[in-house]
Structures are given as C-alpha cells and as structure tokens.
Amino acid sequence: MIHCEQDLLANLIELSPKNARHKFRQCIFEAWDWKCAYCDKELNKDTATIDHILPKFKGGHNVKSNMICSCSKCNRLKGSNLLGNWYNPTYKFYQEERLDKIKQWMDQDSSIKILSPDNVTPHITNDFYIGWVAS
C-alpha cells in the first residue's frame, strides 16, 4: 500500500517506474472506493480516471493530495477549471459532503521531506526497503 510519495519513491527501488506509477494510481482509486469524487458514480479499472484538483495547466502537481478518482465525464467537464469555479451548487451532482471530503483530501500532508545526507544514517527497515534515520 502506498500512503505517500515517499512510499512511491521507495517502491521505485523494487518496481519499474511504470509499475510504481500504476500502484500509486491504484491506491488513489482504492482511497476513493472506486467512486467518482464529484458525482459518486461507481467506477472500475476501465472507467476510472485521475483528475488533478488544481489543474497542471494552472500549476497543479502530481502529488496525491492533488489527484482524485474521477469518472471520465466529470473529468472532461471540469477540464482546466478550478475546483470552486466548477464544483459548486450549480453542478448537477454537487454535494456539500463530497466537497468537504475533497477539501480534506487536499489538506493531507503530501510533501516529500528530503533529509540532509550529513544528518542521516542508512538502515534496513525490512527485507525490501532501505530507510534513513535522522542522526
């Protein structure tokens, strides 16, 4: 299970970049229970897409807190619009509860913390990963 970008980076050691990306996306779909964050439509591996909440076109990044599960229709309708300009009470499927869930998702800490090599010591965390401990 990938919970943050550090997990994604750690998995690059054992997975190809393509498989690590697939695993990262899979975790986002699972976190949203394979339902569109905007309209709550049931999705599957053929219908699920990833939407950038803050569009890449407007400075959004490929971080978990900016990527949510979406059906292709909602993803297409949102396009490069900002969340608040598009997902509001005028939208057919708008629900305050879903907007709150999206905002909580956006508030999760998804920053990658880079440790200084002067202040860390490598150690084996388990059979698959090498971790770093702050000195």
N, C-alpha and C positions, 0 to 999 in steps of 0.2 A: 504494500500500500504506500502510495506517495502522498505525503501530507503537506509538503512544502517543496520549494525549488531546491533546497539542499538535498532532499531525497532524490529528486530528479538528477542532480549532478552526481550524486553518489552512484546512482544506477547506471550512469554512463560508463562507469568502470566495467560493469558486467554486461551491459546491453549495448547494442548498436544505437546510434543517435535516433534512427527511425523507430526502433522498438521502445526506447526511453520516451520519445515523444508520444507514441501510441499509449503507453502506460500512464503518462501524465494526463492525457485527454480522457482516458478511461476512468481515472479517479474523479475527474470533474463530472462526468456523466453519472457516476455512482453517487457522488455527493448530492446531486440534484434528483436522485431516484429515477433517472431516465425520464424526466418530465421537463417540458419547456419551462424555463424560469418565468416567462412572460404570460403564456396562456394556459399552462399546466397540462398540455397535451402529452399523452403517453408517447414515448419515443423508443426506437430500437437502434441497433448499430447501423442500419441503412438510412434512418430518418433524422438521427441526432446530428446537430452541428454545434460548433463552438462560436459564441458571439463575444466580441470584445466590448465590454460595457462602455468604456471610453474608447472609441474607435482608434485604430492605429493611425488613421488619417489625421486625427486630431491630437496625437501624442500618446495614445494608449500603448501599453507594453504587453508583452507575452508573459504575464505573471498570473498566477492562479486567482488572485483577488480581482483581476480584470477580465477573467474569462468565465463564462457561464454556459450551461447547456441550453440550447435553443432549437426550436423546430425551424425548418428552412423558411417557412412563411414569415414568422416573426423576425428572423434574422434578416431576411430580404427587406421587409417593411421598415425595420429600424435603420438599416443601411448605415450611413455615417452620422446619423443624428445622435445628439447627446441624450442620455437616458431620460432626464427630466423634460426634454422637449418632445419626446416621443411617447414614453410610457407614463401616461397621466390619465385622469378620469375620462378623457375623450376617447381613449383607446377601448375598443370593444371588449377586450379581455382583462382590462385593468382591475387589480385588486390591491388594496392597501397592504394586506398581509404579505403578498408576494413582493411588493416594493420594499417593505421592511426587511424581508429575507435577502433581497438583492443588496440592500444597503449594508446589512450585517456581513454579507459575503465580501463586499468591497472593503470593509473595515478590518478584515483579518490581516494579520501581520505576514506579509509575503516577501519581506526584504531579505536579501541574501547578505549574511554577515560574513565579511572577509576578515579572517584573523591575520594579524601580522606574523610572518614567519619567525620573528625574533621572540615572540611570546607564546609559542605553541610547541607541543611535543606530540609526535605521532603515536598512536596506539591502535591495536586491533580491537574493534568493538564487537565483532563476532566473526564467524567463518568467512563472511563475504565482504565486509567493509573495513576500511582503514579510517579511523576518526582522528580528530585533533583535540587536544585538551589545552586550554589556556594555562600558561605557566604562572 
